[in-house]
Amino acid sequence: MTTDYEALFKAAGRELALVEHIFDRLPDVLFYIKDKESRYVVVNWAVVEQSGAKSKEDVCGKTADELFPVTGYSTVAQDMQVMTSGKQIIDLLRLYFSADGGKQWCLSTKYPVYDDVGQVQGLIGVSRRLPRPDENHLNYKRLNDFLKILDEDCGKKILISEVAKRVSLSVDILEKLSKEIFHLTPKQLLLKMRIDRACMLLESTEVSVTDIAADCGYSDHSAFSRQFKIATHSTPREYRNSKVI
């Protein structure tokens, strides 16, 4: 028995409503299709809930910048960069903010979408919310020493390979365990811890951005600001100002 794969994929492509309904069953995945102006065309319910809207109709036709708090480099700017450059984004660690100000770490993936003559028509993407790690998982305990070192040495220069040696794990095993428990690579986990610490200091103290950068393990102020901007879509100063009541 043979299958006409091309016909199958075309049929599946026409069943966009079915794809949408399937993603509606994935509450921890934000699924969306956007047009050339970065406006939502198709979304699942997770996007609606994240935005605080009441229906998909309230979301479609709007941009992410219109739905979510924006303090600096916007989601629209990132979308346009994907569409103009043609470069996809794969599992970018990103801190999102819901309509009520809540924080949620996600891994975002975006692909440009082209028509039959190679002209960009928009993009399709997913953002996977990171679940809370299961601290009762057997392998979580194997990472205890690793997590303790990251937490205590977060403000220092850290090489994952050296930490792996200190906890008697190979780099490959450490990465496998980290992905299994946290859904992140060790480097992504370290980045998350540093950005979380920076956010806390920016929100609750008046410590200078330069000192916060050093406290979070960045000897270069510009490198810290650049990494913070990638993760939060705002500069450290813009983030602090947005939290001032």
Order of alpha helices (4+ residues) and beta strands (2+ residues): alpha-alpha-beta-beta-alpha-alpha-alpha-alpha-beta-beta-beta-alpha-alpha-alpha-alpha-alpha-alpha-alpha-alpha
